[in-house]
């Protein structure tokens, strides 16, 4: 019996190159993200992990951390805004990746979070001090 084959054009698993993510899909985020550099502490039952927020919106943030937190449960984020204003939000971990540091074997973890609990006042502070 003769086996049927699909052409590469029809095959969803073909190894043809895909366009970059930004060209492949439009930004469908609910809130605008802004690049920043803000200190953050991720408070987990085991310990606090200090890092930096590299982008933020009213709905979430992207953090750079020296180690991964416990992804099983939400964590408290203590965020230092400009002018030394501090807010605390509860965040759910969405995804992570590894990012090299320099040319050596060192890396940091990029961690995307979605804010689960944030007061209206803290959301307003983010809006006024970071997203203005």
N, C-alpha and C positions, 0 to 999 in steps of 0.2 A: 504494500500500500504506500502511496506517495504522501509524504508529510507536507502540510500546508505551511507556508511561511508568509510573514507579513513584511511589507516594505518598511524601511526605517521611518518613513514619513507617517505611517499609521501607528507605529509602536510607541506607547507612552513611556517605555523604559529605554528608549534609544539614548545613546551617549552624546547626542548633539548638544553643543553649548547653549546655556540659557543666558538671557540678558541679566545684567546686574539687578539686584533687588529693587533699587530705586526706579529703574526703567521698567521693571516687570509689573509693579503695582503702584497705585497711587497711595498717598498718605491718607488713611481713613481714620486717624486718631480723633478722638472726641475733643482733646485739648491740645493746644500748640505746645511743643517742647522747645525749651531754650537751653543753650549750652551755658554751663556755669562751672564753678569750682567751689563747692561748699563742703565744710566738714560735716560728717555724719557718724553717728555711733549706732550700730545695730545691736539691740539688747536682746539676747537669747537666754534661755534658762541656764545654759552652760557658761557663757561669758559674754562680755561686750566686745564687739569687733569694730574698730575704728577705720574709717575710710573716707572717700570723697564722693560727692554727687557730681557727675559730669554733665547730666542734663536733667531737667525737671519740668513738670507740667502741673496743672491743678489735679490731675488724676494719678500721677505716678512719677517715677524717677529711674535713672540708671546710675548704679553705684560702681565704684572701683574699690574692691576689698582685698586684703592680703590673704584671706582664707574664706571658705564658704560657710555660711551659717546653716543652721538646721532648716531644711526646706519643707519639713512636714507641717509646721504650723506658722501662722503669721507672727511677726515680730514687731516690737516697738522700734521706731526710728527716731533718734534724737537729732534734729537737723538745726544747724546753726546758720541762720540767715544773715544777710548783710546787716551791719550796725549791731551785731551781737545779739540779735533777737533769736530765741530758741523756741522751737515748736516740737511737739511729740505727736507722731502719727502711728497708727497701726497699719502695717503693710503686708501684702501677700506676695510671695516670690513667684515670678512668672517664668523666668528662664535665666540661664547663666552661660558665660563663655570664658575662655582663658585668653589673656592678653599679655604678650611678652613685655618685659621691662628691659630696655637696652638690648645689647647683643648677647648677653649671657643666658644662663639657663633659668633665670628668674621670671616669674610671671605674677600677675594679679588676676583676680576674677572680676569680670563684668557681670553685674547682677541687675536684672530688670525687676522692678517692683510696681505693684498697683496699690494705691492707697485704699485701705478698707475703711478706716475710721479716721476722719479728720474733721475738726470743728470748723464751723463757718468762719470763725474769727481767724483761725490758722490758714484757711484757704485764702482769705482776704489778704493776710500778710504775705503769702507767697505771690499773690497777684500784684500787690503794690510794690514789693521790694525786689522781686526777681523778674517778673514777666512784664513790667511796665514798659 
